[in-house]
């Protein structure tokens, strides 16, 4: 993807941001104070001079400018394309100087290429120290003729013998390694066909695909139709392309997405004087980890999936898997803010964790699965899970297919299940704007 594509995607994102900013009637300075960003940084975003490395700043910017749910989705879609275009340009440039393109904010410096540390082959020894200089021709009768050097010739002969033995051993070991690699290659390929998003995914049962594999047309002939041909052998003089492995899409998961700055509440097993002030949305994961917090009553998970390359991936279904359920946590309820007013509710799928078998149900106006994604057509799913009387650990699974390949991708909180607990009847505290400590929650 060239510089023009990278710049074009950034400009399309900037155009939408500029439209939202002008419609809000707020200045760059006023927006910056509320978003904890400098006015110059916002100006660069709206001019297309920079693309943030994380979507959180643009998410809060769009909400502050009172973007509609459709506009929020479009901002996220354009940011994904602009960010991907910039990364593709960085890979294609290979470190060479090129035209100017939108910078990442903050920057993501590329790793320098590794130095050439390839060792010399044992079959090509360095003979700089053993090579004998050519003697000048002299007659045996000359008194100045040097005497033969049997000791040095003996050393050279011994060295040549060692080199020959080493070369023979290297060839023998190489052949044995090649024989072993042939058996191991099949195991490695088989392991790569069933990718999972986290180590815990292997422990959970995977749902069966809705369609029978035998009912799908085959894109390649059966091996029995080509006697004597191995799966990796060339056909018609052309080398066989290796079968693709791995998950054919990129995934980005935000385990603590908020409806607005004041919508989210957390349960923490600490007294108010031992709890830090509430974070902004982009800092929520670090705050949750430091406080050992659990989402109270409701948790919003945002999942963005984008295809790799030109192949189309079909997302067949979205499943909810419950790991554990129990009584609500007897902890204290803390809110992220008060006095924010109503926010824009963007809820594409709803999960009732109190049901016996929770399912992801499409919200009103949202079409259900399946979906199609590619590199140029990503999808963002916003899943809102809620409970009124349980403590639930859960995660999501996305069933996908691409050509003859299919699999199940686990969506969780960096290898751990999401956790949501009811807060009914628990002591509640808020942190009003301008306050320096937590105060008791005032209903209404």
Buried (B, 14 or more C-beta within 10 A) or exposed (E): BBBEBBBBBBBBBBEBBBBBBEEBEBEBEEBBEEBEBEBEBBBBBBBBBBBBBBBBBBBBBBBBBEBEBEBBBBBBBBBBBBBBBBBBBBEEBEEEEEEEBBBBBEEEEEEEEEEEEEEEEBEEBEEEEEEEEEEEEEEEEEEEEEEEEEEEEEEBEEBEEEBEEEBEEEEEEEEEEEEEEEEEEEEEBEEEEEBBBBEBBEEBEBEEBEEEEEEEEEEEEEEEEEEEEEEEEEEEEEEEEEEBBEBBBBBBBBBBBBBBBBBBBBBBBBEBEEBEEBBBBBEBBEBBEEBEBBBBBBBBBBBBBBBBEEBBBBBBBBBBBBBEBEEBBEBBBBBBBBEEEEBBEBBBBBBBBBEEEBEBEBBEEBEEBBBEBBBEBBBBBBBBBBBEEBBBBBBBBBBBBBEEBBBBBBBBBEEEBBBBBBBEEBEBBBBBEEEEEBEEBEEE
